[in-house]
Amino acid sequence: MALKILGISGGSKNGANDAMCREALMGAQESGADIEFIRLLDIDLKPCTGCIACVNNMMSGGNGDCVIKDDFKWLEEKILDADGIVWAMPIFEKGSPGVMHVVQDRMFGPTHDPGMSIVSTEIAKKTGGPGPDRRKMRARPMSFISIGGSDWNTRVSCDMNMLSMAAGWKTIDDLVFPWSKSIILDDNAVEKCHTVGRNIAGAAADFENAEYKGDPGCCPNCHSRNFYLGADGKAICVICGIIGDIVFKNGQYSFTFPAEQMEHAHNLIPGKMIHMQDIGKYEGRLAEQKKTPEFKERVGKYKDFIQASKPEK
């Protein structure tokens, strides 16, 4: 059976993002892959409400299915059934568009994190529940194409790579095109997008040996160029969370960190398990606090203070 590469566009119908996503799929098809194309604006995706019903279900040994009724389950099946995904998104105010964040919150939140799935699987063995879909724990390649109408683009790569980080997948290509609304007339850019398709098909065929082929970036672990600079002078990679130092030498910036920091990397299983332990600790504390009269009194104070305005129907 041929490998399946899924192309997902978040742009306007038949616009630049649709075109370059299709161009990448052409490259994947040439490499022998089966392909499928989805436009996010064609489907009904509601935002995550933060109800955590999915998390509670998984922590009881369930499968963590979302309770919101829309087209998410259909999209989830398409993504989990794919061997690799190419995302093509417009750049909105330096970052990815709102629809991409909706997908991130719904598809790449805690219930699709391999760390959560590992814990939930163990719980399911004890409770007899179905446990999470095993496909959630399978790492795959992803590639990103970001197309902007100006040079405001410094956050989009970070936004896109959060998908790989959360799912524990591997980024193969990460292309950012500024001033590119007319990208279909730029033969060099079109060829780069075509190569994205060939690269991700090759990565899906030999995932164990698949390597990142994009700009080397600054972080040697996740290739990010986005860092949070702390008051202590340390730098934190915004994507993988490694803590270290930004060094400028021989006209170039580099990011250095102690070797033990790799155990805390948010895109790797050891770091995800640490994250799970921390969440368990603080969620447990919150559950106990919610039982106290003081907590209930404070919640009631804010609830009674003012009600939310709503439009008249």
Backbone hydrogen bonds, N-H to C=O, Kabsch-Sander energy under -0.5 kcal/mol:
donor,donor_aa,acceptor,acceptor_aa,energy
5,I,3,L,-0.5
5,I,34,D,-3.0
6,L,4,K,-0.5
6,L,84,G,-2.6
7,G,36,E,-3.1
8,I,86,V,-3.0
9,S,38,I,-2.7
10,G,88,A,-2.4
15,G,12,S,-2.1
19,A,15,G,-2.3
20,M,16,A,-2.5
21,C,17,N,-2.1
22,R,18,D,-2.3
23,E,19,A,-2.2
24,A,20,M,-2.1
25,L,21,C,-2.0
26,M,22,R,-2.0
27,G,23,E,-1.7
28,A,24,A,-2.1
29,Q,25,L,-2.7
30,E,26,M,-2.3
31,S,27,G,-1.0
32,G,29,Q,-1.9
33,A,28,A,-2.1
34,D,3,L,-3.3
36,E,5,I,-1.5
38,I,7,G,-2.6
40,L,9,S,-2.7
40,L,38,I,-0.6
42,D,39,R,-1.7
43,I,40,L,-1.3
45,L,43,I,-0.8
56,N,52,I,-2.5
57,N,53,A,-2.1
58,M,54,C,-2.1
59,M,55,V,-2.4
60,S,57,N,-1.1
61,G,58,M,-1.8
62,G,57,N,-2.9
70,D,68,I,-0.9
71,D,44,D,-2.8
75,L,71,D,-1.9
76,E,72,F,-3.2
77,E,73,K,-2.1
78,K,74,W,-1.7
79,I,75,L,-2.4
80,L,76,E,-2.9
81,D,77,E,-1.6
82,A,78,K,-0.6
82,A,79,I,-1.0
83,D,4,K,-3.0
84,G,4,K,-0.9
85,I,141,P,-1.6
86,V,6,L,-2.7
87,W,85,I,-0.5
87,W,143,S,-2.7
88,A,8,I,-2.7
89,M,145,I,-2.6
91,I,147,I,-1.9
92,F,90,P,-0.7
92,F,95,G,-3.1
93,E,91,I,-0.6
94,K,152,W,-0.9
95,G,92,F,-2.2
100,M,97,P,-0.9
101,H,97,P,-1.3
102,V,98,G,-2.0
103,V,99,V,-2.0
104,Q,100,M,-2.4
105,D,101,H,-2.7
106,R,102,V,-2.2
107,M,103,V,-3.4
108,F,103,V,-0.9
108,F,104,Q,-1.3
112,H,109,G,-1.6
113,D,110,P,-1.4
117,S,113,D,-2.1
118,I,114,P,-2.1
119,V,115,G,-1.9
120,S,116,M,-2.9
121,T,117,S,-2.2
122,E,118,I,-1.5
123,I,119,V,-1.9
124,A,120,S,-2.6
125,K,121,T,-1.4
126,K,122,E,-0.9
126,K,123,I,-0.8
127,T,123,I,-2.2
128,G,124,A,-2.4
131,G,61,G,-2.6
136,K,133,D,-2.0
137,M,134,R,-1.5
138,R,135,R,-1.2
139,A,137,M,-0.7
142,M,170,K,-2.6
143,S,85,I,-2.2
144,F,173,D,-2.3
145,I,87,W,-2.8
146,S,175,L,-2.6
147,I,89,M,-2.5
148,G,146,S,-0.5
148,G,177,F,-3.0
153,N,151,D,-1.3
155,R,94,K,-1.6
156,V,94,K,-1.5
156,V,153,N,-0.6
157,S,153,N,-0.6
159,D,155,R,-2.1
160,M,156,V,-2.7
161,N,157,S,-2.4
162,M,158,C,-1.0
162,M,159,D,-0.6
163,L,160,M,-1.8
164,S,160,M,-0.6
165,M,161,N,-2.3
166,A,162,M,-2.6
167,A,163,L,-2.1
168,G,164,S,-1.4
169,W,164,S,-1.5
170,K,140,R,-2.6
171,T,169,W,-0.5
172,I,142,M,-3.0
173,D,142,M,-0.6
175,L,144,F,-3.0
177,F,146,S,-3.1
179,W,150,S,-1.3
180,S,148,G,-3.6
183,I,180,S,-1.6
185,L,182,S,-2.1
186,D,183,I,-2.0
187,D,185,L,-0.9
190,V,186,D,-2.6
191,E,187,D,-2.2
192,K,188,N,-1.8
193,C,189,A,-2.1
194,H,190,V,-2.2
195,T,191,E,-2.3
196,V,192,K,-1.6
197,G,193,C,-1.3
198,R,194,H,-1.5
199,N,195,T,-3.1
200,I,196,V,-2.4
201,A,197,G,-1.8
202,G,198,R,-2.1
203,A,199,N,-2.3
204,A,200,I,-2.3
205,A,201,A,-1.6
206,D,202,G,-1.3
207,F,204,A,-0.6
209,N,206,D,-0.9
210,A,207,F,-1.4
213,K,172,I,-3.6
214,G,172,I,-0.5
218,C,224,S,-1.7
219,C,224,S,-2.0
223,H,219,C,-2.2
227,F,225,R,-0.5
228,Y,236,I,-3.0
229,L,227,F,-0.6
230,G,228,Y,-0.7
230,G,234,K,-2.7
233,G,230,G,-1.8
235,A,244,G,-2.9
236,I,228,Y,-2.4
237,C,242,I,-2.4
238,V,226,N,-2.2
241,G,237,C,-1.9
244,G,235,A,-2.8
245,D,256,T,-3.0
247,V,245,D,-0.6
247,V,254,S,-3.2
249,K,247,V,-0.6
249,K,252,Q,-2.9
252,Q,249,K,-1.6
254,S,247,V,-2.6
255,F,218,C,-0.9
256,T,245,D,-2.5
256,T,254,S,-0.5
261,Q,258,P,-1.9
262,M,259,A,-1.7
263,E,260,E,-1.2
264,H,261,Q,-1.9
265,A,262,M,-0.9
266,H,240,C,-3.0
268,L,265,A,-1.5
271,G,265,A,-0.5
272,K,268,L,-2.1
273,M,269,I,-2.4
274,I,270,P,-1.8
275,H,271,G,-2.0
276,M,272,K,-2.2
277,Q,273,M,-2.1
278,D,274,I,-2.2
279,I,275,H,-2.5
280,G,276,M,-2.6
281,K,277,Q,-2.0
282,Y,278,D,-2.3
283,E,279,I,-3.0
284,G,280,G,-1.8
285,R,281,K,-1.7
286,L,282,Y,-2.2
287,A,283,E,-2.3
288,E,284,G,-1.7
289,Q,285,R,-2.2
290,K,286,L,-2.3
291,K,288,E,-1.0
292,T,289,Q,-1.7
296,K,292,T,-1.9
297,E,293,P,-2.6
298,R,294,E,-2.2
299,V,295,F,-2.5
300,G,296,K,-2.2
301,K,297,E,-1.9
302,Y,298,R,-1.7
303,K,299,V,-2.3
304,D,300,G,-2.5
305,F,301,K,-1.0
306,I,302,Y,-1.0
